[in-house]
Each structure stands twice: as structure tokens, then as C-alpha cells.
Amino acid sequence: MSLFWRIFALNAVVLGTATALLLWAPVTVSVPVVLTEALILLGGLAVMLVANAALLRVGLAPLDRLTRLMTTVDLLRPGQRLPVPGPGGIAELIRTFNAMLDRLESERATSSARALVAQESERRRIAQELHDEVGQSMTAVLLELKRAADRAPEPLREDLLLAQETTRDSLDEVRRLARRLRPGVLEDLGLVSALTSLAGDFATHTGLGVQRRLATDLPPLDWETELVLYRIAQEGLTNVARHSGADRAEVAVDRTGETVVLSVTDNGRGMGVATEGAGIRGMRERALLIGSRLDITPAPGGGTRIRLTVPTTGKRPAHV
């Protein structure tokens, strides 16, 4: 039944009932209207309006649920659907809306996959240029400074040695940036070694105490899954260092049945009612690419926990 005929039928029931009561009820209307008759008519009108409102609320309840879902739906949290209440116009509207969400989620996953593939390719290119071009140029500068310092008189030698140390520190920073852009240790040694290196690097350069709890019995994971796990851990630690005010964090990878669970936990101030920024939304997009679920919850004792649950079986929607 279409929405028009649903509303028409509800009103017809109410008006038909009111007409039947007027026809067969032992009530007459005088001219002028007597007070008791007026009270009876007004009472009947009130009953009719209340009945009409109640029936309309029941009839339009699916539209209310659809409206609430439309205001809260988020493509980064897939699977939000309404049950179809049977045949009719409202049911067809809900089926169409659910189909639209299916299409939008699929298109979002595909476009995000393309964007992240392009992003990873650009990261590799920049990392390669930093290593090959900038790194080699700075290494040559270091050698020239060393030769110049060896031939320079004593007052100038101190300045050249200071410039040499500054250049060496800059070269180390360039190499660190290249490693963050292109995690070569992930390609060469695997996920556990890459996360160990990542945690140590963050602890060294941010002063953050990073604990590691990494299972060694992980199932075989493909490159895309390991890359997503690494990038989410990297972004999680970056958020801890920038926004949480924490002095301690933990990176953990556990195996639970047919799933691998990555968690990044800190002892900071927590998110509270703060809105999710670009970093967290980027993590959610990466999680969707491998069919995973990302949850951000308060940590026991304060702080925040980022938890990624990765199924090791089943079809994935896209590839990085």
C-alpha cells in the first residue's frame, strides 16, 4: 500500500467511526446548542483527533526510523540498515534506501582504495628520492666537511666540525622520514619486526614510553593486511604523541581465533566528546579496505584505546 492510501485509509477509519457514532448514538443537537451537547461533541472531536494521531504515528513509524538513520549514517561504519516491514510504498522506500547505502559503501571503498594506492605509491617515490638524492647529497657534504675540517686551521675547524654534526643529524632525520614513508623493514622482515622498529623509533624521538606486546604465532597475512596494520599503528602512535598528553603507550598484536587484533593504548586525557579528525577517519578508511572493524574506546584507567579487528578468512572488499 502506498503512503497516500495508507494515510487515506487511516483517516477514513477515524471519520467513518465518528460518522457511525453520530448516526446511531442517542445524541441530538439542538439549535441553539445546549452546553451538554457541545461538551459531548467536543469530547468526540478530541477522541477522534487522538485516535487519528495514534494511527498516523503507527503508520508513519517506518519513516521516522528512516529519518533517524539518514541523519546518523556514516559510510565509514558500514552495515547500518533498516528492516523492511513487508510490501507497500514505505517498504519499497526503505529497500531503495538500503540499496543506495550498499552502492555508496561499495563506491566509497573502491575510491578510497584507489586514493590509498596512489598515496602509498607517492610515499614510496618520495622515500626513494629522499634516500637516493637527498641522502647521497648530504653524505657528500659530510665528506667534504670532513676533508675541509682536516685541512682547516684550529679556529675554523671547530665551526666545520659543528657544521658536520648538524649535517649528520639532518641526514639521520632524512633517513628516519624515509623509513616512515616507506617501511622497508616491513617488506624485509615482516609485521612484528616492523612494529618493534616503529615503537622504538617513536620512543627515541618523542620521549614517549612505548611498550610492545606482539604475538609471535600470527597466521600468515598478505602484504596489504600487514601494511594496513602498520599504518594504523603508526597513525595511532602519532595521535598519542600529538594530542593525548600521555607519557606511556602500548602497541599490542594478539591472535584470537580466526582474527588478528591490533590495539594502541595510551594513558592520556582521552577523546571525551571531541570529534574525529582526519587521522582517525583515515584509519577507518584503511580498516574498511581489508574488511576490518576499527573501534575507539576509553582505556581502562583513563586514556584511549584504538582497536583494529582483522579477520584472517573471508573475502575482502578491496585491496590497498
RAJO-V437965 format. One record per residue. RES is the residue in one letter. PHI is phi in whole degrees, -180 to 180 (999 if undefined). PSI is psi in degrees with one decimal (* if undefined). D_FIRST is the distance of its C-alpha to the first C-alpha in whole Angstrom. Layout:
# RAJO-V437965
res	phi	psi	d_first
RES	PHI	PSI	D_FIRST
RES	PHI	PSI	D_FIRST
This chain:
# RAJO-V437965
res	phi	psi	d_first
M	999	131.5	0
S	-71	164.9	4
L	-63	-38.0	7
F	-59	-50.5	8
W	-71	-27.9	6
R	-65	-47.9	6
I	-66	-41.5	10
F	-60	-42.8	11
A	-66	-40.2	10
L	-62	-45.1	12
N	-67	-36.2	15
A	-64	-38.8	15
V	-63	-44.9	16
V	-67	-47.6	18
L	-68	-37.4	20
G	-64	-40.4	20
T	-64	-42.7	22
A	-64	-41.3	24
T	-64	-41.8	25
A	-62	-39.6	26
L	-65	-39.0	28
L	-68	-33.1	30
L	-75	-40.7	30
W	-109	-9.4	31
A	-75	144.1	33
P	-78	61.6	37
V	-129	133.0	37
T	-120	158.2	38
V	-118	120.9	38
S	-90	164.4	42
V	-126	113.3	43
P	-71	164.1	44
V	-71	132.2	42
V	-79	150.6	43
L	-58	-44.1	43
T	-63	-38.7	41
E	-66	-39.2	39
A	-64	-40.6	38
L	-64	-39.4	37
I	-64	-44.2	35
L	-64	-43.2	33
L	-66	-38.0	33
G	-63	-42.1	32
G	-63	-39.3	29
L	-63	-41.6	28
A	-64	-43.5	28
V	-61	-40.9	26
M	-64	-41.9	23
L	-67	-41.5	23
V	-64	-43.1	23
A	-64	-40.6	21
N	-64	-43.0	18
A	-64	-42.0	19
A	-65	-43.3	19
L	-66	-39.1	15
L	-66	-38.0	14
R	-62	-43.0	16
V	-65	-42.9	15
G	-69	-32.5	11
L	-101	6.4	13
A	-56	-40.9	15
P	-59	-34.2	13
L	-68	-36.4	14
D	-63	-43.2	18
R	-64	-39.2	18
L	-64	-41.3	18
T	-63	-44.1	20
R	-63	-41.0	23
L	-66	-38.6	23
M	-64	-31.2	23
T	-81	-16.7	26
T	-117	-7.5	28
V	-64	139.5	27
D	-135	122.0	30
L	-67	-17.3	31
L	-82	-5.1	34
R	-123	78.3	32
P	-70	166.5	30
G	96	-0.1	27
Q	-78	110.3	25
R	-138	158.3	22
L	-103	141.2	19
P	-69	141.2	17
V	-86	122.4	14
P	-84	30.8	12
G	103	-165.1	10
P	-75	166.6	7
G	122	174.9	4
G	-67	-43.2	6
I	-66	-40.6	8
A	-61	-40.7	9
E	-66	-37.6	10
L	-62	-43.9	12
I	-67	-40.3	14
R	-61	-41.2	15
T	-65	-41.3	16
F	-65	-43.6	18
N	-62	-40.3	19
A	-65	-37.1	20
M	-63	-40.6	22
L	-64	-39.7	24
D	-58	-46.3	25
R	-66	-42.9	26
L	-66	-40.2	28
E	-65	-40.1	30
S	-65	-44.3	31
E	-66	-37.7	32
R	-65	-42.8	34
A	-63	-41.3	36
T	-66	-46.3	37
S	-67	-37.7	38
S	-65	-38.4	40
A	-62	-44.3	41
R	-62	-45.1	43
A	-63	-42.0	44
L	-73	-32.3	46
V	-62	-44.7	47
A	-63	-38.9	49
Q	-64	-44.5	50
E	-66	-37.0	52
S	-64	-40.8	53
E	-68	-37.8	55
R	-60	-44.9	56
R	-63	-41.6	58
R	-63	-46.0	59
I	-65	-41.9	60
A	-62	-40.3	62
Q	-64	-41.4	64
E	-68	-38.7	65
L	-62	-41.1	66
H	-72	-45.7	68
D	-83	-44.2	69
E	-90	-63.1	70
V	-66	-44.7	70
G	-61	-45.8	72
Q	-67	-38.1	74
S	-64	-41.7	75
M	-70	-33.5	76
T	-63	-41.1	78
A	-63	-38.7	80
V	-63	-40.6	80
L	-60	-44.3	81
L	-64	-41.0	84
E	-64	-40.1	85
L	-65	-38.3	85
K	-65	-43.5	87
R	-64	-41.1	90
A	-66	-38.5	90
A	-66	-35.2	91
D	-66	-31.4	93
R	-96	-12.2	95
A	-80	152.3	95
P	-67	165.4	97
E	-56	-46.9	97
P	-62	-38.6	95
L	-77	-27.4	93
R	-62	-38.4	92
E	-62	-41.4	90
D	-65	-39.5	88
L	-68	-38.2	87
L	-65	-37.6	86
L	-65	-41.8	84
A	-64	-34.8	82
Q	-65	-42.5	82
E	-66	-40.1	80
T	-63	-41.1	78
T	-66	-38.6	77
R	-65	-41.5	77
D	-62	-40.6	74
S	-66	-38.3	72
L	-64	-41.3	73
D	-62	-39.1	71
E	-67	-39.3	68
V	-63	-42.7	67
R	-65	-38.2	68
R	-65	-42.0	65
L	-63	-39.6	63
A	-64	-38.8	63
R	-67	-36.2	62
R	-70	-36.1	59
L	-72	-39.7	58
R	-132	96.6	59
P	-73	85.6	59
G	-63	-31.7	62
V	-65	-28.3	62
L	-67	-41.0	59
E	-70	-37.1	59
D	-87	-40.4	63
L	-119	-10.2	62
G	101	179.9	59
L	-67	-47.7	56
V	-61	-45.0	59
S	-65	-38.1	62
A	-66	-41.9	60
L	-69	-35.7	58
T	-62	-44.6	62
S	-66	-40.3	63
L	-62	-46.4	60
A	-63	-43.3	61
G	-63	-39.2	64
D	-64	-43.9	64
F	-66	-41.6	62
A	-62	-37.8	64
T	-70	-42.1	67
H	-96	-12.6	66
T	-116	-11.5	64
G	76	6.4	66
L	-82	130.9	63
G	-77	110.4	64
V	-111	115.5	61
Q	-93	151.5	61
R	-123	136.5	60
R	-139	88.6	58
L	-116	118.9	58
A	-68	144.5	57
T	-102	-4.2	59
D	-105	35.2	57
L	-68	145.9	54
P	-70	162.6	53
P	-61	129.5	53
L	-119	142.3	51
D	-75	170.4	50
W	-62	-40.0	52
E	-62	-43.5	48
T	-66	-44.3	48
E	-63	-37.3	51
L	-66	-42.3	51
V	-63	-44.3	48
L	-60	-42.7	49
Y	-66	-46.1	52
R	-66	-37.6	51
I	-69	-39.5	49
A	-63	-40.7	52
Q	-63	-46.8	54
E	-67	-37.4	51
G	-62	-46.1	51
L	-65	-35.8	55
T	-63	-42.7	55
N	-64	-39.3	52
V	-60	-46.8	54
A	-67	-34.3	57
R	-87	-39.4	56
H	-120	-20.9	54
S	-85	-24.4	54
G	71	19.6	58
A	-85	159.0	58
D	-117	1.4	62
R	-149	142.2	60
A	-144	162.3	58
E	-136	134.0	57
V	-111	122.4	55
A	-131	142.2	54
V	-131	121.3	53
D	-126	156.8	52
R	-109	125.1	51
T	-127	99.2	48
G	62	-119.7	47
E	-96	18.8	46
T	-128	154.4	45
V	-114	130.7	48
V	-117	121.4	47
L	-104	134.2	49
S	-137	140.6	50
V	-123	115.5	52
T	-121	138.8	52
D	-130	169.4	55
N	-111	31.8	56
G	-83	-155.9	55
R	-81	-12.0	53
G	84	167.0	50
M	-81	-30.6	47
G	62	-130.1	46
V	-102	14.0	43
A	-64	144.1	44
T	-78	154.3	42
E	-74	131.9	42
G	-91	-169.9	44
A	-65	-33.1	44
G	-64	-46.3	46
I	-69	-40.3	44
R	-65	-34.8	41
G	-64	-38.1	43
M	-64	-40.3	44
R	-64	-39.5	40
E	-64	-42.1	40
R	-63	-41.0	43
A	-61	-39.8	41
L	-64	-29.4	38
L	-65	-26.1	40
I	-113	20.6	41
G	66	34.5	38
S	-108	170.5	40
R	-120	130.8	39
L	-111	124.0	41
D	-120	137.0	41
I	-121	114.5	43
T	-135	161.5	44
P	-64	141.1	47
A	-87	150.0	50
P	-58	128.4	52
G	85	6.3	54
G	107	159.7	53
G	95	-163.3	52
T	-133	146.3	49
R	-124	124.9	48
I	-101	123.0	47
R	-128	122.0	45
L	-113	121.4	44
T	-107	117.5	43
V	-114	116.1	43
P	-73	138.6	42
T	-96	-2.7	45
T	-130	161.1	43
G	101	163.1	40
K	-81	138.9	38
R	-103	150.5	39
P	-75	-25.0	37
A	-160	175.6	39
H	-128	147.3	43
V	-77	*	45
